[in-house]
Amino acid sequence: MPSCPPGSELVLLAASMAITISTELSADEINILASLFCAIGDNLAIIAAKQQQREEAQEV
């Protein structure tokens, strides 16, 4: 039996969370939450990129 690819647990967790959160919400409410989570993810990516840049500059 083949093993699951790395990160599969996070995919399953994210899907479970999305299903749980969306229960009993309207389509508009789900859209707003989706946009909010995308904005949070984008901002985290910017913060991580700047932090990595700073760490690499300190190594030089």
VOPAGU-2260 file (C-alpha; in pm, 1 decimal, decimal comma):
REM VOPAGU-2260
SITE   aa  ch    i         X         Y         Z
SITE  MET   A    0       0,0       0,0       0,0
SITE  PRO   A    1     154,7     333,7    -103,5
SITE  SER   A    2     198,9     601,3     161,0
SITE  CYS   A    3      32,5     939,6     139,1
SITE  PRO   A    4     237,6    1222,0     -12,8
SITE  PRO   A    5     390,8    1474,2     227,5
SITE  GLY   A    6     144,1    1741,0     330,8
SITE  SER   A    7    -162,1    1522,2     284,6
SITE  GLU   A    8    -254,8    1567,4     648,8
SITE  LEU   A    9    -265,8    1944,3     604,6
SITE  VAL   A   10    -484,8    1911,8     295,2
SITE  LEU   A   11    -728,9    1692,1     484,7
SITE  LEU   A   12    -724,3    1926,8     783,5
SITE  ALA   A   13    -793,2    2229,9     563,1
SITE  ALA   A   14   -1080,6    2053,1     386,0
SITE  SER   A   15   -1233,2    1943,1     716,0
SITE  MET   A   16   -1205,0    2293,8     857,6
SITE  ALA   A   17   -1363,1    2449,1     548,2
SITE  ILE   A   18   -1655,0    2207,5     560,7
SITE  THR   A   19   -1705,2    2261,5     933,4
SITE  ILE   A   20   -1681,2    2640,7     914,0
SITE  SER   A   21   -1916,6    2665,6     615,7
SITE  THR   A   22   -2193,5    2465,0     778,8
SITE  GLU   A   23   -2499,8    2685,3     830,1
SITE  LEU   A   24   -2342,4    2991,3     664,9
SITE  SER   A   25   -2485,1    3169,8     363,9
SITE  ALA   A   26   -2295,6    3187,1      36,1
SITE  ASP   A   27   -2220,8    3555,0     104,4
SITE  GLU   A   28   -2076,9    3475,2     447,6
SITE  ILE   A   29   -1863,9    3195,0     302,0
SITE  ASN   A   30   -1733,9    3430,2      30,4
SITE  ILE   A   31   -1639,3    3691,6     290,1
SITE  LEU   A   32   -1454,9    3434,6     501,7
SITE  ALA   A   33   -1277,7    3296,1     194,6
SITE  SER   A   34   -1161,0    3646,1     100,5
SITE  LEU   A   35   -1044,8    3710,8     456,0
SITE  PHE   A   36    -845,7    3386,3     470,6
SITE  CYS   A   37    -688,0    3462,4     131,4
SITE  ALA   A   38    -584,6    3807,0     255,6
SITE  ILE   A   39    -436,8    3654,0     571,2
SITE  GLY   A   40    -243,7    3400,3     361,1
SITE  ASP   A   41    -113,1    3668,7     126,7
SITE  ASN   A   42       4,2    3882,4     417,9
SITE  LEU   A   43     173,1    3584,5     583,9
SITE  ALA   A   44     355,8    3512,6     257,2
SITE  ILE   A   45     481,3    3872,5     242,1
SITE  ILE   A   46     597,9    3858,8     604,3
SITE  ALA   A   47     775,8    3525,5     544,7
SITE  ALA   A   48     948,8    3656,4     230,4
SITE  LYS   A   49    1075,3    3967,1     409,5
SITE  GLN   A   50    1189,5    3760,1     707,7
SITE  GLN   A   51    1377,1    3519,1     479,9
SITE  GLN   A   52    1538,3    3811,3     296,5
SITE  ARG   A   53    1652,5    3961,2     626,8
SITE  GLU   A   54    1789,4    3626,0     750,7
SITE  GLU   A   55    1983,0    3570,2     426,6
SITE  ALA   A   56    2128,8    3920,7     444,8
SITE  GLN   A   57    2251,6    3853,6     801,0
SITE  GLU   A   58    2426,9    3534,0     685,4
SITE  VAL   A   59    2638,0    3724,1     433,1
